[in-house]
Amino acid sequence: MNRMGFIAAGALAFGLVLLACEDNSGYDPYSRSDPCAQYTSCGECTPVLGCGWCANFDGTGACADEPNDCNGVGFTWAWEPSGCLQPADASVVMDGAPPVPDSGPTEAAAD
């Protein structure tokens, strides 16, 4: 092969490599949409394959496809419904029983 043929073959190979690496799919990893984001609670999110729940320490949460998508400094991550945290119930419920009297010191009865 002569020198010009070798250069032409090299240029063609280089051009084909460049075309093969061209990505026209429009995929941008920094602006992708998360298919899990449509779920708004841990109970809806965790049964979906590939989705997990970010529970932030401030009480908010979000469904995402990986823990790296969680916002905030402190959060817990759950793939399974059993990992969903339940908010504490601080309400007082009266069950109808009379109040228990104070059991403070008593005086002895005189006979």
Rosetta blueprint (number, residue, H / E / L):
1 M L
2 N L
3 R H
4 M H
5 G H
6 F H
7 I H
8 A H
9 A H
10 G H
11 A H
12 L H
13 A H
14 F H
15 G H
16 L H
17 V H
18 L H
19 L H
20 A H
21 C L
22 E L
23 D L
24 N L
25 S L
26 G L
27 Y L
28 D L
29 P L
30 Y L
31 S L
32 R L
33 S L
34 D L
35 P H
36 C H
37 A H
38 Q H
39 Y L
40 T L
41 S L
42 C H
43 G H
44 E H
45 C H
46 T L
47 P L
48 V L
49 L L
50 G L
51 C L
52 G E
53 W E
54 C E
55 A E
56 N E
57 F L
58 D L
59 G L
60 T L
61 G E
62 A E
63 C E
64 A E
65 D L
66 E L
67 P H
68 N H
69 D H
70 C L
71 N L
72 G L
73 V L
74 G L
75 F E
76 T E
77 W E
78 A E
79 W L
80 E L
81 P H
82 S H
83 G H
84 C L
85 L L
86 Q L
87 P L
88 A L
89 D L
90 A L
91 S L
92 V L
93 V L
94 M L
95 D L
96 G L
97 A L
98 P L
99 P L
100 V L
101 P L
102 D L
103 S L
104 G L
105 P L
106 T L
107 E L
108 A L
109 A L
110 A L
111 D L
